[in-house]
Amino acid sequence: MMRIPILYEDNHLLVVAKPPGIPSQGDESGDLDMLTLLKLDLKERYNKPGNVFLGLVHRLDRPVGGAMVFAKTSKGASRLSEAVRSRHFGKTYMCIAQGKPAVSEADLIHYIRKDQKRNQVAVFDKPAPDAKDARLSYRIVAADEERSLIAVKLHTGRPHQIRAQLAHIGCPLVGDMKYGDCRGAASSHIALWSTSLSFPHPVTKEQVTFHSVPDSTGIWSRYTNEQLEAAAACYTGDDDIPIHKKGRYL
């Protein structure tokens, strides 16, 4: 079984750190996906007969890693999905971009239209036919002339939103050849990580927040663990962000 960090689990929620390169759910590739892996694990750990219920609440693009929440009950799935629809589901990310945005902190407002056949989006500065508004806030945590470590808070959840919006302002994400990074070799990973999820617990209604921080290795090795933790804490107000490797694994 693949080593997938479990960030939190109770009778209603399963929060994990998705490794990059794994689909969130089954797709045309036929590769093993997060939903299937977690169902298999639950079945084995709890010795469950028959099919195991696990609700997919949101998705991360295949080359993206970090925090994901799944619902262990149908009631939990319904309530979490409603939190997403009503925008009571907070998401923050960190990324490494080529170059440096013109200002250190800003809100980006664009309009995004998805091409389903190409699985790619187009970004517009003004409203366009079939394009939906896309809003995010970003803050540069560390930068030089070549690359920038950036914290991002999403206000809308459009497909490929962070990747496309930052590319649109001239700062494609490291490793993201789909949106303009042509400086490196093709990879199954891009420098984008889901650092926190915040939402009302589907049963207790208490506001809960879960964090994930990548290790300072591979595509993230340019920055120290302290810098990565600082990026993860930018929009949550937390001083001590736990690194996911300290949690337990499947």
Helices and strands as residue ranges (DSSP letters): E 5-9, E 13-18, H 34-45, E 55-56, E 65-71, H 74-85, E 90-98, E 105-115, E 120-124, E 132-143, E 147-154, H 161-168, G 177-179, E 192-200, E 207-211, G 218-220, H 225-233, G 244-246, E 248-249
